[in-house]
Amino acid sequence: MRPLDVVDLGRRRYHDVLELQRALRLGRIDGSVPRDVLLLVEHDPVYTLGRGTHEASLPFPAETLRALGADVVEIERGGDVTWHGPGQLVGYPIIHLSEHREDLHWYLRRLEQALIDALAELGIPAERNPGKTGVWTRGRKIASIGIHVKQWVTLHGFALNVVADLSWFDSIVPCGIHGVGMTSVRRELDAGESDVVLEHRTREAVVASFGRAFGLEPHLGALPATMAAFAAQGPHHDERGAFATLAIARPTGNP
């Protein structure tokens, strides 16, 4: 089974991690990054606008959103507007699909299945919503997915609400879906665990199920030497996840 380098970045600014993703993607294309990578991160508050963002999805101007304390960024991924921020587990797989399957629909369905399986491990029944990308539970959306692919190497990824303040979504039409109800692992599980414990359990479940979904063996990775300067900066006021402290659960079973 091929290895998957899992790098837990802690809490970081969106722009910094976007540049890191782009550098890793170039490395996967030219071979200087020899293995698939999964970046895990918690962002400072930011609204990201994908290529499919509709004007109706933004009832407030960017200045109003920034006044709330969030950045606003237009990016190359598909999909509409969404929010990232504290209490959310964001995953950026830098995957060379030529080593898996050159099929974007297959890739999206695999991402969804990884999250569905992870949520099942946590005790949350999750499912797809026909015609829409992402993961739902009990009619509410718990995870968003938006990707970009160049030369069959992936960029961007998924965002799973774990203990996030869901009121951040009130200022937009999340993913352009009018009337959608957003939810989180905390809201659905109500397990009485601390945020730290619940986030840690969620990370472990997501990494293990991601490995199974793509037939990869996750292990703690490190950024390539050419990107060591980014790692040396340390997480930005990291309140929960610590850099490279994720305990990896070895995947079992078949994809």
Secondary structure, 3 states (H helix, E strand, C coil): CEEEEEEEEEEECHHHHHHHHHHHHHHHHHCCCCCEEEEEEEECCEEEECCCCCHHHCCCCHHHHHHCCCEEEECCCCCCEEEECCCEEEEEEECEHHHCCCCHHHHHHHHHHHHHHHHHHHCCCCEEECCEEEEEECCEEEEEEEEEEECCEEEEEEEEECCCCHHHHHHCCHHHCCCCCECCHHHHHCCCCCHHHHHHHHHHHHHHHHHHHHCEEEEECCCCHHHHHHHHCCCCCCCCCCCCCCCCCCCCCCC
